[in-house]
Amino acid sequence: MDVGLSGETRGDCTGFGAKAGLAGAAIYYTVKEGLWGDSERTEQLYKKLYSLSVPYIKEVPIEVPQIPKIGEISYEAQHYWNKGVKASFAFIRDLPVHVTNLTKTGAAKLSEQFQQLNSGKDTEEKIKEN
């Protein structure tokens, strides 16, 4: 009686284990180096990493977009909030139609399944008679 894991499940577990191990190692390293400590240790870590990476990084011209104004952010938040409210009420408004359509589709599928089931029983009875 083999109750071991299948190859697919074993692969999933191995992949999860590897990812969890990498995440754990990253967290351990950042705690050990002081990233989550006080701001002075974090600043020292930043300077250390910066000095190590400068020789390998060439100047890349990066255009930084301008930070949006508070009024723009407020307008966008209101706009998307209102859009969400309208979509929610449209769904509620159309819910009876959706339920009716799903009911009809479900009834048709069940009827089809029962017909197939009954035709299968008829075939079995004919086989038994012969």
N, C-alpha and C positions, 0 to 999 in steps of 0.2 A: 504494500500500500504506500504509494508515493504521495506525500503531502507537501513536497517542496515547492518552491516558487518556480513558475514558468520562466522561460528565457526573457520574455517581454517584461514581466513584473520585476525580475532580477535587474534588468537593464534600467528600469524606471527607478528602482531603489538605489542603484549605483549612481545614477545621474543626480538624484536628489542628495545622496550622501556627499558627493563631490561638491555640489553647489553649497550645501550647508557647511561643509568644511572650509571652503573658500570664504564664505561670509563670516564664519567664526574667526578664521585667521585674520581677516581684515579688521574685524572689531577688536580683537586682542591686540593687534599691532598698533591701531590708532589709540587705544587706551594706554598702552605701554609707552608710546611716544609722547603722550600728553595732549592729544588733540581735544579731548573732552575735559581737560583740567581747566585751570584758570587761564585768563587771557594772556598772561606773560609767557606761559609754557607753549600756548598755541602759537603765539607770535614767534617764539624761538624755533618751533617746528617749521613754520612757514619760511623763515629765513634760511633754515637748513635745506629744505626741499628746493627753494628757489636757487640757492647757490649750486646745488647739485644738478639742477636741470638747465641752467643758463647756457652751458657750453653746447648743449644738444638742441636748443631751440633757436631757430633763426627768427629774425624779425618778420612777422607776418602782418601785413596791413589788414587790420580788422576794423570795419566800420561799425561802430556801436550805435544802435538806433537811439533816438531821443526818448526819454521816459515820458509817457503820456501824462497829461495834466489831470488833476483831480476831477475836473468837470467832465472830461472825456470818459474817465473810468466810471463815474457816476452814471452818465448817460448810457454807456454800454451795459452796465449792470441792470439798470431799469429796463432797457430794451429787451435784454435776454430774459429777465424775469417775466415781463409782460408776454413775451413770446411763449414761454413755458406755460403760463396760466392759460393763454388762449388755446394752446395745443391740448392741455388737460381737459378743458371744457369741451373742445371739439370731440375728444375721445368719448367723454361722458355723453355728449349729445348723440353720437353715432353708435353708442353701445348697444341699443336694442337691435339695430340693423346687423351689427357684427354677430350678436348672439343668435339672431334668427338664421343668418347665413351658416354659422357654424353648426347649429342644430340640424339644418337641412342636410348639410354635407355629412355630418356624423350619422344621421339616420340612413342616408343613402349608402354609406360605407357598411354600416351594420347589416342592412338589408342584403347587400352584395355578399357579405361574409356568410350570412345564414343560407343564402341560395347556394353558395359553393359548398357549404357544409352538408346541406340536404342532398345535393347532387352527388357528393362523395358517398353518402350513406346508400343512395340508390345503387351506385356502382358496386359497393360491397355486397349488397343483397343479391344482385344479379350474379356476382361471382360465386356466392355461396350456393345459389340455386343450381348452377351448372356443375 
